[in-house]
C-alpha cells in the first residue's frame, strides 16, 4: 500500500481507515474476511497497525494489532487525536462518512486522499485471497448452470434469481449482489432489475450472479437462448461476445495497459456490426467487494500486474431484441491470465 502511495508522489505519515459500516479497506488491512467494526478506526503506519474500536468489538480485533476501545464518540475523537496529532494522514476520500471526515480533520496536520492508491494496492491479491475468490467463482458458476439447466417455459425472472440465492445459501454463501435474471428484450438493459417477466421460447436469457464465500466475491454472467435455435441476430451477438472475451483473455498479461485491452474488445465489437452496443467497461477488480476498485475501461490508467483479479465481461445490447454478456473471473499470471 505505502509503495503505491509513494509511487503516486504523495507523502503521508500514516493511513487512517474510518469505518461507519463494514469497510473493505479496514478488513483488508486487518487481515479479516468478515466482521462489522462499525464506527471503528484503523491506522496503518511504519510502526504497524493500531485500531480504535467500540468496546463490543474489542475481542474481534486480530492479534498483532494494537487496540484501544471507546464508549462514546467524544472518547473516540480523543483517542484519535493522541495518535494522529501533527501527522499527515492518508484517507479514503471516496468512501468516508462526513462525521468520520470531521474527526480526522480535527486530529491532524493535513489530510491526503489516497483512494486510488488503496484500490491499486488491493487489486494485487495474496495467494490465499485468490483461492477464496476461485471458490466463490466456482460456486457461482455451478449455481447459474443449475438454474439455466432447469429453465422451463413461463418461469418468472424472479424465480430463477431466487433459485440461485438458495443454491448459494445451501453451501454457506450469501449473495454478493442481487442476482440479475432478464428474459428477452429485458436483457438489453445491462443491470436491469429482476422482475416478473415470464420466459418464452426463443428468448435470450441473461443471468448475472455472484456468491460471497468466506468474505470474497465471485461474479459470473451467462447468456443463452431458451428452447429454440438462436435467430441470425442472436447467434451473431453470442459469437461476437464470445470472440471479444477471447481477445481480452489473449491480451491480458503483466505490463499491458487495461485501457488497451478495453479498446481492443470495444473495437472488435464495433467491427462486427454492433457499433455503440457495448456500453460498459470490459471488467472490474474483484475481491472483498464485487467492484473492488479498479475498472478495465478506455479511461483506465494502470497496467496489469501478476496477482490482480478481474472480471472479463464484454457485452452486446440491442434494444427490442435483447442483450448478451459473458463474464468470467481471471487472475493475472506471470505470462498471461488464468480462469478462476
C-alpha positions as CSV (number, residue, x, y, z in Angstrom):
1,X,0.0,0.0,0.0
2,X,2.7,2.5,1.0
3,X,4.6,1.7,-2.2
4,X,1.6,2.6,-4.3
5,X,1.2,5.8,-2.4
6,X,4.8,6.7,-2.8
7,X,4.7,5.9,-6.5
8,X,1.9,8.4,-6.9
9,X,4.1,11.2,-5.4
10,X,2.1,11.5,-2.2
11,X,3.7,11.8,1.2
12,X,1.8,10.6,4.2
13,X,2.8,9.6,7.7
14,X,0.0,7.0,8.0
15,X,-3.3,5.9,6.5
16,X,-6.4,6.0,8.6
17,X,-9.4,3.9,7.6
18,X,-12.6,5.2,9.3
19,X,-15.3,2.6,9.2
20,X,-19.0,3.5,9.6
21,X,-20.2,0.2,8.2
22,X,-18.3,-3.0,7.2
23,X,-15.4,-1.4,5.3
24,X,-13.4,-3.4,2.8
25,X,-10.2,-1.4,3.3
26,X,-10.5,-2.0,7.1
27,X,-11.0,-5.7,6.6
28,X,-8.1,-6.0,4.1
29,X,-5.6,-4.1,6.2
30,X,-6.6,-6.1,9.3
31,X,-6.4,-9.4,7.5
32,X,-10.1,-10.2,8.1
33,X,-12.8,-11.6,5.8
34,X,-15.8,-10.9,8.0
35,X,-16.9,-8.6,10.8
36,X,-18.7,-5.4,11.5
37,X,-16.4,-2.9,13.2
38,X,-19.0,-0.1,13.0
39,X,-17.6,3.4,13.8
40,X,-14.1,1.9,14.1
41,X,-10.8,3.5,13.1
42,X,-7.7,1.6,11.8
43,X,-4.4,3.4,11.5
44,X,-1.6,1.9,9.4
45,X,1.9,3.3,9.6
46,X,5.5,2.2,9.6
47,X,5.0,1.2,13.2
48,X,2.3,-1.3,12.3
49,X,-1.5,-1.3,12.8
50,X,-3.5,0.4,15.6
51,X,-7.2,0.1,16.0
52,X,-9.7,2.3,17.8
53,X,-12.9,0.3,18.2
54,X,-16.2,0.2,20.2
55,X,-15.9,-1.8,23.4
56,X,-18.1,-4.5,22.0
57,X,-15.7,-5.1,19.1
58,X,-12.6,-5.4,21.3
59,X,-12.4,-9.2,21.3
60,X,-12.8,-9.4,17.5
61,X,-9.6,-7.4,16.8
62,X,-6.9,-9.8,15.5
63,X,-3.7,-10.5,17.4
64,X,-0.8,-8.3,16.4
65,X,-2.9,-5.1,16.1
66,X,-2.6,-2.6,19.0
67,X,-6.0,-1.7,20.1
68,X,-7.9,0.8,22.2
69,X,-11.6,0.9,22.8
70,X,-14.1,3.7,23.3
71,X,-17.5,4.1,24.9
72,X,-18.5,7.4,23.3
73,X,-17.8,9.4,20.1
74,X,-16.0,12.0,22.3
75,X,-13.7,9.3,23.6
76,X,-13.1,8.0,20.1
77,X,-12.1,11.5,19.0
78,X,-9.8,12.0,21.9
79,X,-8.0,8.7,21.3
80,X,-7.6,9.5,17.6
81,X,-6.2,12.9,18.4
82,X,-3.5,11.4,20.6
83,X,-2.4,9.0,17.8
84,X,-2.7,11.4,14.8
85,X,-1.7,14.8,16.2
86,X,0.7,16.7,13.9
87,X,0.7,13.9,11.2
88,X,-0.2,13.9,7.5
89,X,-3.0,11.3,7.2
90,X,-3.9,9.4,4.0
91,X,-7.6,8.5,3.9
92,X,-10.2,7.0,1.5
93,X,-11.8,10.2,0.3
94,X,-14.3,8.3,-1.9
95,X,-16.0,6.3,0.9
96,X,-15.5,8.1,4.2
97,X,-18.6,9.4,6.0
98,X,-18.9,13.1,6.8
99,X,-18.8,12.5,10.5
100,X,-15.6,10.5,10.3
101,X,-14.1,13.0,7.9
102,X,-14.6,15.7,10.6
103,X,-13.0,13.6,13.2
104,X,-9.9,13.0,11.1
105,X,-9.8,16.7,10.2
106,X,-9.7,17.7,13.8
107,X,-6.9,15.3,14.6
108,X,-4.2,16.0,12.1
109,X,-2.0,18.4,10.3
110,X,-3.2,17.6,6.8
111,X,-5.4,15.1,5.1
112,X,-4.4,13.5,1.8
113,X,-6.8,11.5,-0.3
114,X,-5.4,8.0,-1.3
115,X,-8.5,6.2,-2.5
116,X,-6.9,5.3,-5.9
117,X,-3.7,4.1,-4.3
118,X,-5.7,1.9,-1.9
119,X,-7.7,0.4,-4.8
120,X,-4.5,-0.3,-6.7
121,X,-2.9,-2.0,-3.7
122,X,-5.9,-4.1,-3.0
123,X,-6.1,-5.2,-6.7
124,X,-3.0,-7.4,-6.2
125,X,-4.2,-10.4,-4.3
126,X,-2.4,-12.7,-1.9
127,X,-2.5,-16.4,-3.0
128,X,-4.9,-17.1,-0.1
129,X,-7.3,-14.5,-1.5
130,X,-7.1,-15.9,-5.0
131,X,-8.1,-19.3,-3.6
132,X,-11.1,-17.8,-1.8
133,X,-12.2,-15.9,-4.9
134,X,-11.8,-19.0,-7.0
135,X,-14.1,-20.9,-4.6
136,X,-16.7,-18.2,-4.8
137,X,-16.5,-18.1,-8.6
138,X,-16.9,-21.9,-8.8
139,X,-20.0,-21.9,-6.6
140,X,-21.4,-19.0,-8.7
141,X,-20.7,-20.8,-12.0
142,X,-22.2,-24.1,-10.8
143,X,-25.3,-22.4,-9.4
144,X,-26.0,-20.5,-12.6
145,X,-25.6,-23.6,-14.6
146,X,-28.0,-25.5,-12.4
147,X,-30.6,-22.7,-12.8
148,X,-30.2,-22.5,-16.5
149,X,-30.4,-26.2,-17.0
150,X,-33.7,-26.2,-15.1
151,X,-35.4,-23.4,-17.1
152,X,-39.0,-24.0,-18.1
153,X,-41.5,-22.0,-20.1
154,X,-43.4,-19.4,-18.2
155,X,-41.0,-19.3,-15.3
156,X,-40.6,-15.9,-13.7
157,X,-37.3,-14.0,-13.8
158,X,-37.6,-13.5,-10.1
159,X,-38.0,-17.3,-9.5
160,X,-34.7,-18.0,-11.3
161,X,-32.9,-15.4,-9.2
162,X,-34.4,-17.0,-6.0
163,X,-33.2,-20.4,-7.1
164,X,-29.6,-19.1,-7.4
165,X,-29.8,-17.4,-4.0
166,X,-31.0,-20.6,-2.4
167,X,-28.1,-22.6,-4.1
168,X,-25.7,-20.1,-2.5
169,X,-27.3,-20.4,0.9
170,X,-27.1,-24.3,0.8
171,X,-23.4,-24.0,0.5
172,X,-22.9,-21.4,3.3
173,X,-22.6,-18.4,1.0
174,X,-24.6,-15.2,0.6
175,X,-25.3,-13.1,-2.5
176,X,-22.5,-10.6,-3.3
177,X,-25.3,-8.6,-5.0
178,X,-28.9,-9.1,-6.1
179,X,-28.8,-11.6,-8.9
180,X,-29.9,-10.3,-12.3
181,X,-32.1,-12.5,-14.4
182,X,-33.5,-11.0,-17.6
183,X,-35.6,-12.5,-20.4
184,X,-35.9,-11.3,-24.0
185,X,-35.7,-7.6,-24.6
186,X,-35.3,-7.0,-20.9
187,X,-31.7,-8.3,-21.2
188,X,-30.8,-5.3,-23.4
189,X,-30.6,-3.3,-20.1
190,X,-27.2,-4.4,-18.6
191,X,-28.1,-4.1,-15.0
192,X,-31.9,-4.5,-15.2
193,X,-33.8,-5.0,-12.0
194,X,-35.1,-8.6,-12.0
195,X,-38.9,-8.6,-12.2
196,X,-41.9,-10.7,-13.0
197,X,-41.5,-11.3,-16.8
198,X,-42.2,-14.9,-17.8
199,X,-40.0,-16.9,-20.1
200,X,-41.0,-17.7,-23.7
201,X,-39.3,-20.0,-26.2
202,X,-36.7,-18.3,-28.4
203,X,-35.9,-15.6,-25.9
204,X,-32.4,-14.6,-24.7
205,X,-31.9,-15.4,-21.1
206,X,-29.2,-13.4,-19.3
207,X,-28.2,-14.4,-15.7
208,X,-25.6,-12.4,-13.7
209,X,-24.9,-13.6,-10.2
210,X,-22.2,-13.6,-7.5
211,X,-21.7,-15.7,-4.4
212,X,-19.9,-14.3,-1.4
213,X,-18.0,-17.0,0.3
214,X,-15.5,-16.6,3.2
215,X,-15.7,-12.9,2.7
216,X,-14.7,-12.9,-1.0
217,X,-16.9,-12.5,-4.1
218,X,-17.5,-14.3,-7.4
219,X,-19.1,-12.6,-10.4
220,X,-20.3,-14.7,-13.4
221,X,-22.7,-14.0,-16.3
222,X,-24.1,-16.5,-18.7
223,X,-26.4,-15.9,-21.7
224,X,-28.3,-18.5,-23.8
225,X,-31.4,-18.8,-26.0
226,X,-34.2,-20.8,-24.4
227,X,-36.0,-23.6,-26.1
228,X,-35.1,-22.8,-29.8
229,X,-32.3,-22.4,-32.2
230,X,-30.9,-18.8,-32.0
231,X,-32.0,-16.4,-34.6
232,X,-29.4,-15.0,-37.0
233,X,-29.0,-11.8,-34.9
234,X,-29.0,-13.7,-31.6
235,X,-26.2,-16.0,-32.9
236,X,-24.2,-13.1,-34.2
237,X,-24.5,-11.5,-30.8
238,X,-23.4,-14.7,-29.0
239,X,-20.5,-15.3,-31.3
240,X,-19.3,-11.7,-31.2
241,X,-19.3,-11.6,-27.4
242,X,-17.5,-14.9,-27.1
243,X,-14.8,-13.8,-29.5
244,X,-14.4,-10.5,-27.8
245,X,-13.9,-12.2,-24.5
246,X,-11.2,-14.5,-26.1
247,X,-9.5,-11.3,-27.4
248,X,-9.4,-9.9,-23.8
249,X,-8.0,-13.2,-22.4
250,X,-5.3,-13.3,-25.0
251,X,-4.3,-9.6,-24.3
252,X,-4.2,-9.6,-20.5
253,X,-0.7,-10.1,-19.0
254,X,1.6,-8.1,-16.8
255,X,2.6,-4.7,-18.2
256,X,-0.3,-4.4,-20.6
257,X,-2.4,-1.3,-20.0
258,X,-6.0,-2.0,-19.1
259,X,-7.2,0.7,-21.5
260,X,-5.6,-1.1,-24.4
261,X,-7.4,-4.3,-23.5
262,X,-10.7,-2.5,-23.3
263,X,-10.1,-0.7,-26.6
264,X,-9.3,-4.0,-28.4
265,X,-12.5,-5.5,-27.2
266,X,-14.6,-2.5,-28.0
267,X,-13.1,-2.0,-31.5
268,X,-13.8,-5.7,-32.3
269,X,-17.4,-5.5,-31.2
270,X,-17.8,-2.3,-33.3
271,X,-16.3,-4.1,-36.3
272,X,-18.9,-6.9,-36.1
273,X,-21.8,-4.6,-36.9
274,X,-22.6,-3.8,-33.2
275,X,-21.1,-0.3,-33.0
276,X,-22.3,1.5,-29.9
277,X,-23.8,-1.7,-28.4
278,X,-21.0,-2.3,-25.9
279,X,-21.9,0.3,-23.2
280,X,-19.8,-0.6,-20.1
281,X,-16.3,-1.5,-19.1
282,X,-14.6,-4.7,-20.1
283,X,-14.2,-5.7,-16.4
284,X,-13.5,-4.7,-12.9
285,X,-11.4,-5.8,-10.0
286,X,-12.9,-8.5,-7.8
287,X,-12.3,-9.4,-4.2
288,X,-13.8,-8.4,-0.9
289,X,-16.2,-6.3,-3.0
290,X,-17.8,-7.2,-6.3
291,X,-16.5,-3.9,-7.7
292,X,-13.2,-3.9,-5.9
293,X,-11.8,-0.5,-7.0
294,X,-10.2,-0.7,-10.5
295,X,-12.0,-0.9,-13.8
296,X,-10.9,-2.0,-17.3
297,X,-12.1,0.8,-19.4
298,X,-10.9,3.3,-22.0
299,X,-10.1,5.7,-19.1
300,X,-8.1,3.2,-17.0
301,X,-4.6,4.5,-16.2
302,X,-3.0,1.3,-14.8
303,X,-1.2,-1.7,-16.2
304,X,-2.0,-5.3,-15.2
305,X,0.2,-6.9,-12.6
306,X,0.7,-10.6,-11.6
307,X,-1.8,-11.4,-8.8
308,X,-4.6,-9.0,-9.9
309,X,-8.0,-10.5,-10.1
310,X,-10.6,-9.1,-12.6
311,X,-13.8,-9.9,-14.3
312,X,-13.8,-10.1,-18.1
313,X,-17.3,-9.3,-19.3
314,X,-17.9,-8.0,-22.8
315,X,-21.5,-7.5,-23.9
316,X,-23.7,-6.5,-26.8
317,X,-27.1,-4.9,-26.1
318,X,-29.7,-4.3,-28.8
319,X,-32.9,-2.6,-27.9
320,X,-36.1,-4.6,-28.6
321,X,-34.0,-7.7,-29.2
322,X,-32.0,-8.3,-26.0
323,X,-28.5,-8.4,-24.6
324,X,-25.7,-10.9,-24.5
325,X,-23.0,-10.8,-21.8
326,X,-20.4,-13.4,-20.9
327,X,-18.5,-12.8,-17.7
328,X,-15.7,-14.9,-16.1
329,X,-13.2,-14.2,-13.3
330,X,-9.5,-14.3,-14.0
331,X,-6.2,-13.9,-12.1
332,X,-3.2,-12.3,-13.9
333,X,-0.3,-14.7,-14.0
334,X,3.4,-14.3,-14.9
335,X,2.7,-14.7,-18.6
336,X,-1.0,-14.1,-19.1
337,X,-4.2,-14.8,-17.2
338,X,-5.9,-17.8,-15.8
339,X,-9.6,-18.5,-15.4
340,X,-10.8,-19.0,-11.8
